[in-house]
Structures are given as structure tokens and as C-alpha cells.
């Protein structure tokens, strides 16, 4: 009986089946990338292992699906099984590629046939090979042509596995003569379109991220300074109204640790200002002390059965380990909280917390004023904080990683500033504060300033008056180097000598005029100029004398256009006073 060529018969049955399978794969790919869970995984990937596992199972399902829609041909199965491990490898590297390959290989094993083992082993190997390519090229650099090339190589690998492993060889050869070209075209095209769809989603995410950054900048600009008088109903309501106008949300709420301070938007008829906190989501956030994301009315836990709100992201306002309140964005109509909204709300919450830190610092300054620390705390220059916040706001858009690092440094700096009630700290603690301060200033000045430290190891355990070195470094940067277009260097040296600490802060800045230098430490002479009033240096000198009497001293040497050196001599001591 004459053999019928199934590829070139008059009805083109095989070709139509292949085209159908391509259409099914691309349709399934399009539907999958629209799923919120898949988009969240793409957004977070590759930072979290659970997202890698999620992608393994989702794309593994594509490999399984490719088996199920396979076309029986001469005792074998022509299918699109390898699309899953190819896409998985390119997207997530060897781990995802191999994982997807294994999942797709399992049902193929039970389908049997004389090409079973070559198909099973090649599926896993293809996942690994495409994973190596994905590890080298970020998904955003993976274009359609490169994907086609990778898929073509993977198809050749599959063909070689079949021709070298399947028995009898003659049957394998006849099979590949029949299906090689259409399956290569089909799998290359399906893989290329799949990656194209994913890249389109990533571009869309990047646009949304840019919009979120713009929203954040607008919110930061309009709310700047509003919480510097504290967190209360008036300030919270003003902030909530501004954010509600700038961010597309069903409602915005701000609470303190016990009650609702502000609520704007849908649900305000029963989410009442000044009422105690009743929602389950807020209670969970307060217990955890970290952001809580809820998609679903039941998770919000509002006791009103007619509440229209169906999703919420709650970010805590935490300062020095104390929960001051929360900032919330609500959605309705079963819309979900996107990863970009999470970043936006957490970023705004961080900025609001920094404003509260400014308020707390001002409040602490007033308290310390009563305890003879007013002059000391005045050294924490508000302009430094404003400049730091301005720098962080810019970096939030241009370099979020550095911005997060600076937020941590500023938080640590403020925490140490606000918490310190002791008059003495170890030199190691003082230098830690100095480094936080310097890191924040370097973000603003960049390579214009250089810091050098030479500190004898044993000196770290000795105690000195709090905020002794940091104001000297601040003076060097602000008055010595900031006016030089090319910047300069500050050198901090600490050594022990004859039961005394010798602390030197030296810069190669603009220096101090001889006439001004002679009056700088005289508390009876008022000095007001762009180079400062000298209060900081006088304060340090006065505190040294108050604590140590004549056992400590402060010296200044300076030459115009050459630099300034400030040296203090506190006695060595290993216990706080």
C-alpha cells in the first residue's frame, strides 16, 4: 500500500495542526501574563526564591500542555513541549529552565513511544542550555531574534537526541524527515512570541513604575514639611487630602497607634475620624510592624458589611522602633494592590516618617534645652536634614537602591541623635554617627569630598562627650570644603598619648582669616558670617571644660586657602560619666 505523506497531503492536516498548536500556546501565554500573580512574579523576580518556584510551575504547565496537544506521527509525538523550558530558562536561568524541563518531561515519560527517553532527557537539557543563555542575558536584553536563535539551537539539540538515542534509527530518521521543518518553525515562532509578550509586559511595568515615581515626587513635594508639627488630626487630614488628589485610589487613611486621624474617599461614612482602629488589616500591621497587603474584603476586616473597599496596602510609620501610626491606600471593585503601589505607598510612608523624625528631633531639642543640651543639639543642622531629604527624593527616581541605603543612614543618624540622653559615649559610637553623617553628605557632594580615618584600635573603647567629633567634621565640610569648586579632603585622626586622647579633624579647605580665627573661641565676641558663628566650636570647648575642667583643651590652627585643623585633648576614660 502506498505510504501517505502526512505533511504534504492535499489537506495539509499536519500543517494546520501545527498552526493550531502555535495559536493555542500564544493564546495561553497572553492570558497567563495578564494574571496579577504572574505579573507580580515578573516584577519581584529574580529577588525572591518563591517567585522562581512560581514560574517553574506556571511554565512547567506550558510544557505539560505542549505534550497534551501533541500530534501523533509514526509512533512518536510532534509537540510544542520544549517551549516551556526554553522560555523558563531565558526568563529565570538554569534553575527555572531545568525545573520546567522536569515538569514537562514527567507526562512525556508516561506517553511512551520509541522517542520517549530522548524526549524526556532533551527537555531537561534544553531547559539548562536556555538557562545558561538567560543567565548571561537579562530578559530586557532578550529580543525576538535572539530568542528565535536559542529556540533553533534547542530544536537541533532535540533532533540530535532523537537521532542518536531512538531505536530503530531508520524510524527516527523517517520521523525527523517528516516533522523536522514544521516543528522547528513552530517551536521557534512560539518561543519568540512568548518572550515578546513577556517583554511587552515588562515595558508596561516600567511605564507604570515611572508614573509611580512621578506620583511619589508630587506627593513628596506637596507634603514636604506638613508633619513637622507632629502627627495629629489637622496635619494628617491635610496630608491625606493631598495624597488622595495625586494618587488614584478609592480611599486614603492615616492613623496613629490607636485611632483614625484622617480618612478621605469611599467609605468615609463609617470609617470615621477620631474613631478607634477596628479593621483587622490595621491590627495585623501593628502587630507585625511591617507593611500588610490585603486583596479581598474579608482580609480588610471592616465590621461594616456594606463597606465598598476590597483591597488595602498599609505601611507603618515607625520611628526609633516605636509605631507612631499607619498610612493606608484602599481600592474597590475587586481591584488588586499592584507591586508598584506597594513601593509607592511604602516610599511615601518612609518620607512621612522622616518628617516625623524631624518633628521628634525638634521636640527633643526643646527637651534637651532644659537639660543644658540646647547648644549641642543645635549642631544637628536642619539644613543638613533638608539637603539629605532632597537628595533622597532625587535618588528615589534615579537610583532607588542608593536611596534606600541613604534612608537607613538618615534613620540611624536620627535615631542616635534623638535617643542619646547620656553626656558620654564611646569613641566607637561617636565615629559610627560620624560615618552615617558623612555617607549622607557624600551622596550630595559625590567625589568632591574625601574622608580619611586613622584611628588607633584601642581608642574605640574610650569615652568622650557626645557629639564631639561630628560637629567638627560638619564644620570642615560645610565651612571648609563646600565653598571649593573642586572639593577636598577631611582627615580624622585619633590616638592616645600620655593618658590623653588626641582627636584631630583636619581639612584642606578655604581656611579661616587670621582676624576671625583669633576671636572664634571667645564667647564674648559675636561672629556672624557665611562661614558660621563659631557657636559649635565654643560649645564643644565649653563642654570639655565643664566635664574635665583644665584636664582637656581645644586648639585651632588655620591658614587661608590652605585649610583648618581642630584638635581636642580629652582624658582617656573607659567608663561613662
N, C-alpha and C positions, 0 to 999 in steps of 0.2 A: 504494500500500500504506500502511495506517495506521501512523504513527510510534508506536513503543512508548516510553512514558516509563519510563526505566530506574530512576528514583528511586522512583516511586510505583507500580511494578508490584506485583502481588499477592504476590510472594515477597520483596519488599524486598531484592533482591540487592545493590544498591549500598549500602544502609544497613548490611547485615550485613558487607559487605566493609570499609566504613569502621570499624565497631566492631572488626572483627578486627585491622585495622592499628593502631588505638589500643592494643589489648591487646598486640600484638607490640612496639610501641615502649615501652610501660611495662614489660613484662617484661624487655626488653633493657636498659632504664635501671636497673631494680632489680638485675639481675645485674652490670651494669657498675660501679655504685657499691659493690658488695661486693668488687671486686677490690682487693687491697692497693696495687697501683701507683696506681690512681685515687684511693684514699684518701690516699696519701702526697702525690700531686699537689695534692689539695684542702688538705691540711694546710700544705704549704710555699707554696702559691700565695698572693699573686702575687709572692713574693720572688725566684723563680728563673725565668729565661727558658726553661730546658728543660722546666719544668712547664707553661708556656704552650704550648709546641710539642707536648708530650704531649697536652694537652687538645684542641688543634686537630685532631690525627689521630684521637683517640678519638671526639670529637663529629662530626668530618667523616665518620667511618664511619656514624654515625647518619643523616646527610644522604644518604649513598650508599644506605643501607638503605631510607630512605624512598622513593627512586627505584625500587628493585628491587621493592618491594611495592605500587607504584602500580597504580591501576585504569584501564585504557584506557577512555576515554569520548569518543566523537565525534571521533576523530582526535587527541586530546590524552591527557594522563595526570593523573588526580587522585591526589595523593600527600601524604605527610607529610614531604616533603623539608625544608621550612623549619623543622621542629622543631629540627634540629641547629644552624643558625646563630642561631636565637632563644635557645636555651639557652646556646650558646657565648658569644654577645655579653653576655648578662646575667651570666654567670659570670666571664668574662675580659676584658670590654671590647672595643673595636673590633678590636684585633689578633686575638684569638681568634675573634670573630664573623666577620670578613672571611675569615680562614683557613679556617674551617669552611665558609663560603659557597662559597669557590672549590673546595674538595674536592668538595662536593655538586653543584656546577654541572658538573663535568667529565663524569660519566656521563650527566647530563641532556642535555648537548650531543650526545652520540653516539646518544641515543634518538630525536632528530629530532622531527618533528611541527611543525604550524604555530604552536605556542606555545613552540617551543624557545628562541628568543632572549629573549622576555620572562621565561621561567622561569629561564634562566641568569643574566641580569643582575639580576633581582629577588632571587635567592638571595644574591648578594654584597651587594647594597644593604641587604637585610634584616639581614644579619649586622652591617653597620656601624651601622644605626639602633639595633638592640637593644644593640650595644656601647656606644653613647653613653649609653643608659639604665643599663647595667651599670657604666659609669664613674662615674655620678652616685650610684647606689645600691649600697652594699655588699650582697653576696649574703645576708648575715644580715638585711638590711632588706627583702629582696625576698620579699614574701609571695605567697600564691596569687592573690589578687585583682589585684595589680599585674602579675603575670606574665600573667594572662588578658588584661588590658588591652593590654599590649605585644604579645602574640600577635595580638590582634584587629586592632590597627593594622597589624602586619606583613602580615596576611592581606589587608587592604584595599589595602596597597601592591602586593601580588602581583596582586590583581584589576585594579588600575589599569594596571599594566604590561601585562597581557594584553589589556585592552580598548583600550589606546592603541597597542600595537605589533603585535599579532597580526593577520594578514590572511587571509581577509576578516573585517571587523568583525562581519558578521552571524553567522559561525560562532563567533567568540569570545563574542558576546552569548548565543547559544543554549547554549554550553558553560557559561558562568557562571550562567545561569538554572537549569541542571540541577545543578551541583555546588557553587555558592557556599555555601549554608547548611550542608550537611553537612561540607564541608571546613573552613569557619571553625570550626564547633563541634569538629570532630575535632582540628585543629591547636592550637586554644586549650586544649582539655582536656589533650591530650598534653603540651604545653609546661608547663602549670600543674602537672600531676602530676610531671613530670620534676624541676622546681625544688623541689617539695615533698619529693621523695625525697632530693634533694641537701641541702636544709636539715635534714632529719631526721638525715642522716649527720653534718652539722656539729654539730648539737646533741649527738649521741652522742660526737663527738670532744671537745667542750667538757667533757662529764661526765668523760671519761677523763682529760683534762688536769687537771681539778680533783682527781681521785683521785691522779694522779701527783704533784701539788703536795703533797697530804696525805702521801703516802708519803715524799716528799723531806723534808718538815718533821719527820716522825717519825724518819727516818734521821739528819738533821742534829742533832736534839735528843739522840738516844741515843748518837751517836758523837762528840759535841762534847767536845773535849779529849783523846780517846783517843790521837791521833797526836802529841801534844805532847812525847812522849818519844822520837819518831822512828819510822821505818818498819822494823819487824822482825817476826819470826815471831809473837811474842806479841801485839803490837798489831794486826797485820794479821789474825790469826785471830779476835780479838775483834770487830773491825770487820766482817769477812766474815760472821760468825755473826749479828750484829745485822741487817745488811742482808738476809741470806737470810730471816730471820724476817719482815721487814717488806715485802719485795718478792716478788711471785710470779714465781719464776724456777726453772729447772731446776738451776742452779748459780751460785755466786758465787766469783770468784777474785781475788786480789791478788798482784802480783809486784813485785820490784824490777827493776833493769835486767838481771839475769842469771838469776834463779831464781824458783821459785814460793814465795811466803811463806805463802799461805793458800788453801785450796780447800774449799768446803762445798757438798754436794749430789750430784747424779748424776754418775758418772764419777770419783769420788774414789778408786776402786780403782786407776786408772792415772794420774790427774793427781795426782802425789804431791808433798807439801810438801817443800821443800828440793831438789827435782829441777831440773835446768836447763830453761830455756824451750825447748820443742820445736815448739809449734804455729805453723803458717805465718801465721795471722792476727796473732799477737802480734809476730812478726818484722816483718811489714809495718807494723804500728802504730809500732813502734820506729824503723823507717826513715823513715816519714813524719812522725812526731811529732804526729800528729793522730788523732782517733777513726776507727776502722775498723769497718764494719758488714758482717757476712757472713751470708747466708742460704743455707745448704747445707753439708753435712758436708765436701765436698771443699774448700770455701773455708777452713774452720777448719784443715784440715791436720793433724789429730791422727793420729799414726802407728798408733794402736790401731784396727784395723778394726772392733772391736765397740763403739766409743765411741757412746753414745746421744745425744750433743749434736749438734744440727743447725743452730744459729744462735748468733751471738755479737755483742755490741757491746762494743768495747774502747776505753776512754778513757785517754789517757796522764796521768800525774802529772808535770807539768813545772814546775820552779821555776827562775827566772833562766836559762832556756834549757837547763837540764840535765834530762834524762829520769831521774826517780827511780824510775819503775815504771809499773804499769798497773792499772786497775780493770776487771773484766770481768763481764758478765752473760750467761749461757748459757740457751738454750731447747732444747727437744727436740720430738720427734713432728712435725717439719717445720713448727713454728710459726715465724712470721717476727718480726723485730725491728720494732716499730712506731715511728713518729716520736716518740711520747710517751716511750717507753722510752729513745730516744736522748737526748732532752732531760733525762730523769730521771738517767740514768747520767752524762752529761756534767756536770750540775749537782752531783751528789754528788761526782764526781771533782774538780771545782773546789773544793768545800768541804774535801775531804780534803787537797788541795794547800795550801789556806790554813792548815790545821792544821800541815802540814809546814813551811810558811813560818814559822809561829810557833816551831816547834822549831828551825829553822835560825837564826832570829833570836836565840833564847835561846843557842844554841850559839855564834853569832857574838859575842854579848855576852861570853861567857866568854873567848873568844879575845882580844877587844879589851880585856878587863880586864887581860890580861897585857901589853898594849901601851899601857897608861895611857889607854884609852878607856872604861873602865867607867862613869864618871860621864856621859860623853857619850851612850853607848848607852842608859843608864837613862832618858834623856829620851823614848825611844820607849815611851810608857806602855802597858803591857799592857791597861789598861782601855780605852784608845782602840781597840786591836785588837778586844777583845771587843765593845765597843759597835758598831764598824763591822760585824763579822760578824753581830751580832744584827740590825742594820738591813738588811743584805743579805739575811738569811734572810726577813725580813718582806716585803721588796720582791720577792723571788723569786716570791711568790704574787700580790702586788698590782700590781706594775709590773716585769715581767721585763726590759724594756729598760733602765730606770734601774739595776736590779740588776746587769746585765752591765756597764754603764758604771762602777759603783762597784767591781766586782771588778777591772776593769782598773786603776782608780786605786789600789786597795789593792795589787795586784800590782806596779805601777810604784813605789809608795812603798816597799814592802818590798824590791824589787829594788835600789833606790838605797841603801836603808839597809844591806842586807846586803853589797853589793858594795864599798862605799866603804872602801878601805884608806888613801886619801890623807887628809892632815890639812887640805888646802886644796882648795876648789872655786871655780869661777867663781860670781859672784853670780847669773848667769842659771840655773845648775844648782840653786843653793840655792832660788831662787824657784820653780823647777819642782816641787821637792819640797814647798814650802810650799803650792802650788796643789793638788797631789794631796791633801795632808792636809786642806786647807780644804774641798775638794769632798766628802770623806768625812764631815766634821763637819757640813756644811750639809745632808747627807741626813738627819742625825739631828735637827738643830735647826731646819731649814727656814728660814723668813724671820725667825726670831728673831735671827739673826746676819747682819751685813752686812760685807763686806770691801771695802776701798778701797785702791788702789795708786797711788802717784805715784813713778815710778822714772825717773830721767834715763837716756836711751838709752845714753850712753857708759859708764854704770856696770856694764852687764851683763858686760863683759869683765874687770872687776877681780876678783881672787881674795880670798876671805875664809875663815876657818876653817869647816870643815864643821859643819853643824847649829848655826849661829849664830842664824839668823832663825827657823827653825821652832819651837824651844823657846819663843821669845818670843811667837810667835803662839799656841802651845798654852797658855801661861800666861794670856794675855789671854782666850782663850775659856773655859778651864777655871776659872780663879780670878776673872776679872773679869766675864764675861758670863753664865756658866751659872747663876749664882745669881739673876739678874734674870729675873723672870717675863716681861718684855717684851723681853728680849734687849738687843742694842745693836750697836755698830759697832767694828770694828778697822781702823785705818788704818796702812798700811805706806808709809813714805816713805824713799827713798834718793836722795842727791845727793852730789856731790863738792864739796869745799871745801878749798882750800889743801893739796893733796896728801893729803887725808884723805877717806875715805868717811864720810858721816853717815847712819847707819841708825836710823830711828825706828819703833817699834811702839807705837801709842797706842790705848787703848780708853776707852770711856765707861761702864765697869762700876762695880762697887761700891767700887773703890779699896782702899787699904791704910791701916790705922790708923797714926798718926804714930809711936807707940812701936815697933810692929813694923817699920815702914819703916827706922828708924834702925839696927836690928840685922840687917836682911835680908842684907846682903853681908858680914857679919862671920863668918868661918868658925869662929871660936872660940866662937860662941854658937849653941846648938842651938835650932831653932824647929820645933815640931811642932804643926800645927793643920790644920783642914779647908781652909785656904787654902794649904797646901803648906809644905814645909820650907825653901824657898829654895835647895836644892842646885843646881837647874838654873841659876839666875842666878849663883850663886857659881862654878859650873863654867865658864860662859861667860866670866866675868871672869878666872878663873884661866888659862884657855887663851889669852885675849887677852894677858895679861901674860907668859905663857910664850913665846908666839911673837914678840910685838913689844916686850916689856919695857915701858918707860914711854911708848912711842910710841902706845899705844892705851888707851882707857878705856871705862868703862860708867857710865852715870848713870841714876838712877831718880827720878821725880817722881810723887807720887800724893796725891790727896785723897779722903777717904771720901765715898762716894755720888756722886762726880764722875768718877773714872776714874784711870788709870795711864798713864804714859809711860816707856818704856825706850829709851835712846839709846846706841848704841855708836859708837866712832870708830876704826875700823881704818885704817891707812895704805893708800893706793891702791897696788895692785901688779898687774901683768899676767902674772905667771908663778907657777906653783905652787911651794910650798916643799917 
